[in-house]
């Protein structure tokens, strides 16, 4: 099971900075989205390389094809590289090709593709029944108050902690800060996370700013909303954690592997990371095997706010068989497909599966992950995501390094987002 969880990270936490062109949808694209709405027949489903040991995507497609022999789905497997997968989709959609009917989109791509008019809005006859689907995942598939994709699989950050050293996980940042005396007594660091200047810093910074009630962009995906007392309070708490050595300075060089290694080597009391670590930390050679547990991230007064990962499935505006494509989206969110996803060690979007005793026996972190995702917030939903993420990374990094004040960093994030939306 550990190997399944380890491999799941490739899909679950993919968050690569991508180059975007200008985002505008024209009437021709709108016409394409409304054409062939009753078309039925074979379709092609496109997703990055399926790295799960159980072959999740092929299992789901086999189930569909058995039940729908006249509307077969063909799996077009893309590269495992997120940049290459993104660029492949862009090339087909810019050329208005109809050979990609349903596409798996990293959550940070959904707004970009929607803004360009490449996706069918899931309204009217295409509307999905989101009952039972984790609401935060639906938010990741919604741009400018319109849902454009079906959440397929998700992910959320977790707090790993040394259960042999602390009796229970802290539920707030104040509790975590106070418990750092235990780390000092045991000559280890208190907290490890991802604070190098890369996409992981956007996730970590967003979590603490969102937990304090801050946000980054409005529903239109371009209007900045970050210059608020709430966002400043969130960033200040992160800066203070570095100033007081709750988070050691070396963490400004940490990405996922380095922070994971620090925890598994027994050098940190707490670790913020993705669910796959639950399996890797139990492997032979880990200094914390049998000595750790997992909880939702801490917040201000209770459970904190996780950054959301995962994939959404959307219908191409140029598909000739949109009715079949819409039914396939509904199938992806159904209990059968979602169970295949869960059994493949990918976090499902169907809430009820997180309470399934058999799945919990295989993946004990599921209850904590459910709480994490229920309180999650998507990374900024914007067509200009790379520029927005860079503004967050650059200025947060400067703040935690002491090179900018919190006020200046927040003002500069605001200006960066405004500039991105104006281009």
N, C-alpha and C positions, 0 to 999 in steps of 0.2 A: 504493500500500500504506500509505503514511503516513496518508492520510485514514481508512482503515479502522481503523488502530490508534488514532488520535485519537478516533474516535467510540466505540470500544469502552469507553472509560473510563466512559461514562454507565452502562453495565451493570456494568462490572467493579468499580468502586470505590464504588458507591452505599452509603452508610452513614448514613442520616438518623436522628436521634433521634425516636422515635415514642412516642405516648401509649398506654399499656397499661391495660387494666382488670384486675381481680383474676383470678388464674390458678388455676382449679380445674376438673377434669373430673368430671362427674356420671355416674350410671349410664345416663341417657338417651343421653348422647353416646357412651358405650361401646357401648351397644346399636346405635346408628346405625353405628358403625365396623364392627361385625360383621355388619350386614345387607347384602343384595345382593352378597355376595362372589362369586357366580358370574354376576352380571349382565353381559351383553354387548350392545353396540350403540353408537350414536353417542355421543361424549363431547365436552366443551368443555375446551380448554386455555386457561388464563388467565395472561397475563404482561404486564408493563409494555411500553411502546412499543418496538418493535424498531427501533433506530436504526442497525443495521449496514447498510452499503451493499449487501451481498449478500442481505439479507432472510433471515437465518439461520432464524428461526422458521418462516416460511412454506415455506422449502425443506424443512425437516424434516417438516412436516405434509404437504406434497405427496408426499414419499417414502412416508410411512406410508399416506396415503389411496390411493395407487396400488396398494399391496400389500394393503390392507384395505378394500375398497369397502363392505363391510357394517358396518364399525365406524369410520366416518369421524370425524375430529377436526376440530372447528371452532375457529378461533383467536379468542379474545376479547382484543383488544388494549386494555390499560388506559392510563391516563395515564402520561406520562414522569416525573411527580412521584412520588417514593417514598412520601411521606405519603399522597397521594391513592390510590395503588395499594393500600397497606396498609389504609386505611380502607374501601375498596371490598370487599376480601376479608372484613374483619371484619363488615361489614354483612350480607353474604350468609351467612356462617357463623353469625352470631348468630341469623339468621332461619331457620336450618336449611334453606336453599334447596339444591336438588339440581342447579342449573344450572351450577355450577362443579365439574367433575369432577377435573381435575388443575390444580394451581396452582404457579406459579413463585414461590418465597419467597426473599427476601434471606436470606442465611445467619443473620442476627441475628433473623429472625422465627420460625425453625423451632421453637425451644424454646417460645416463647409459644403458638403454635398447637397444638403437641403437648400442652402442659400443660392447655389448655382442652378437650381431647378432640375437637378438630376434624379430626385427621388419622388415617388408617388406619396402625396400626403395621405395619412391613414385616417381619412374622414369618410363620412357617408357609408357607402357599401364596403369600403376598405377599413372601416373602423374596427379596432380590436377590443375585445372584452378584457380589460386589465384587472378584473376581479381576481384576487389571489396572487397577482404579480407584485413584487416588492416596489412600492411607489418611487423610491429613489432611482430605480433602474428605468422607470418610465420617464422620469425627469431627464435622464441622460439621453433619451431618444426624442426629446421634445425641443424644438427650436421656434422661437417667436410665438410661443403658445400653441403650436401645432405639432402633433406627434407625427414623426416621419419614419420611425423604425420600430421594430419589435425587439425588446431586450431578449437576448438569447442566453448568455451566461455573464456572470458578474464577478466582482471581487471587492474586498474591503481590507483595510489595514487592521492589524491586531496588535495587542500588547502582550508580548511574551514576558514572563517573569519567573524568577527563581523561587519556586514554591517551597524549597528547603530553607530559604532565608527569610521570606515574608509570608505570613499566614494567609493573606488574601491580597488580591490585586487592588491597587488604589483606583478609586472611581473618579477622582478629581486630580487636577494638576497640583493643587495645594497638598493633597495627601501624598502624591508621588514625591514632591519636593521634600516633605517632612521625613519620608521613609529613606531618603538618601543617606541618612546616618548609618543605616545597615550596610550600605555599600562601603562607606568609609571604614567601618569596623572590620570589614572583610577584605580591605585593600583592593577593591575592584571599582570600576566606573559605575555610575548610577544608571545612565540612560544612553542607549545607542540608537541612532536613526540614520536617515539618509540626508546629509546636509552638504554634500559636494554640490558644485554649481552645475546641475543637470536636471532632467525632468523629475527625478525623485525629490528634489528640493521643492519644486512646485507642489507636489503632493503633500509633503510634510508641512510646508508653510500654509497651504490651503486648509489643512485639517485644523490647525490651531486658530487660524483667523476665522474660519467658519464656526468653530466651537464657541467663539466669543460673540457670534452674531454678525460678523463681517461678511462681505461678499465682494465680487470682483466686477461682474458685468450685469446689466439689466437683461430682460427677456429678449430684447432685440439683438443681443450678442455683440453690441458695439459700444453702448453707453457705459462708461466706467462708473462703478459704485463703491470703490474701495476707500476713498478718502473720508472715513468716518471714525468716530471715537471707538466703535466696536472693533474695526480692523486694526486700529492702532494699539488697542489693548491686547489683541491677540499676538501681534508681532512683538510687542513689548515683553510679553510673557516668555516668548521664545528667546529674545535677546537676553533677558534676565537669567534664563536657564544656562546660557553660555557664560554669562558674567559670574555666576555663582558656582560654576563647574558641575552643575547637575548634568549638563551635557558637556563633555570635555572638548577642548579645542580641536583635537584630532578628528572629531566627527565631521569637520568641514571637508575632510577628504574621503568620507565614507559614502559609497553607494550600497546597493542591496548586499552584494557578496561580502564586503568588508564589515558591515554592521552585523550580518549574520554570523560571520566567523568570530567576531569579538564575543558574541553571546555564547556560541557553541564552545568556545575555548574557556568559558567560565570567567570572562573578564568584564562582564556587565550584569547588573542586577535586572535591568529592563531592556527590552528590544521592541521597537516599532518595526514591523515587517509584514509580509503577506502570508497567507495560510500555509504555503508550501514548507515554511520553516518547521512547522509542527512535525513533519516527517523527517526532515534532514537532521534536526536536533536530537532525534532518537537513534540515529545511526551509530554503529560501532566507531569509537574514537571521539565521540562528542563528550566533552567534560560535563555536560549538563543532562545527559540521558537519564530519565527517571527523576529529574530534579526540577522540572519546569512545568508550568501550566500556561493557560492563555485566557485573555479577557478582552472585552472591547477597549478601545482607546479611552483614556480619561478625558473629562471635559471640565467645564467651569463649576457646575453644580452636580454633575452626574455623568452618565455615559457621554463620551465625546463624539466628535464628528469625523468620520472616516472619509477619505477621498475614494471615489468609486472608480473601479476599473471594469474591464470586460468588453463584450462585443454585442452590437446590435445588428439585426438583419433588416435590410431595406429592399424595396422593389425599385428596380431601374425604371426611370421614366420612359425608356425606349424598349421595354419588354413588349413582346407581341402577345404574351399570355398572362396578362396581369391578374385575371381571376384565379388561375391556378397558383400564381405566385402568392396571392393574398391568403389562399387556403394553406399554403405551405408555411407562411408566417404563423398562422394560428396553430398549425401542427407543432411547430418549433416550441411554442409556449405551452403546449399541452402536457399532461402528466407523464405520458409515455416518453416523449422526447426529453423532457426535463429530468426524468429519472436516469436516462442514459447519460445525460450530461453530469449529473451528480455522481453516478457510479464510476465515471471516468475521472473523478477528482477535480472537476471544475465546479465552482459555485453556481448553482442554478438560480433562476429568477423567480421560480415558483415557491412562495413562502412556506407552504405546508411541508415541503421536503426537509426543511431544516429541523422539523420536529419528529422525523421518522426514526424510530428506535434502531432499526437495522442500519441505517446510514450513520447515525450517531455512533454506533458501536465501531464502525469502520473509520469514522472521521470525528473524533471526540470534540474537535474545535467548532463544530457546526453551530451549537447554541450561541457561542460567543460571536461567531461570524454573522449570524442572523441579527443579533443586536447591533453589530457594527454597521451592517448594510442598511438596517432600518433607520439608522441615524446618519447615513452617509449623504454626502452632497457631491454631485458630479464636479469634475474639474470645470473651469469656466466654459460654458456652452456658447461657443463663438465661432464664426467662420474664419476668424483670424487667430486661431489657437496658438500656432508657433510664436507669433509676435507677443501675444498676451503672456504666454508661459515664460518667454525670455524676460519680459519686464518683471515678472514675479521673481524669477530665479536671480537675476542680476542684482536687484535691489534688496531682496531678502539676504542674499549672501553678503552684500556690503554691510547690512545692518548687524548680522551676527558676527562679522569680523571686526566690528567697531569702526568701520570706515564711513558710515552714515548714521545719522540719528534716525530713530524710528519715524519721526514726523517727516523727515526728508525722504526716507525710503518709500513711505506710503504715498507721498505726493508724486514721487517719480514713477511709481507703479501706475498711479492714476493717469499721469501724462503719457506713459507708454501705451496704455490701453486706448486712450483717446486718439493717439497717433495711429495706432493699428486700425482702428475703425474708420479713420478718415481717409485711409489710402485706398 
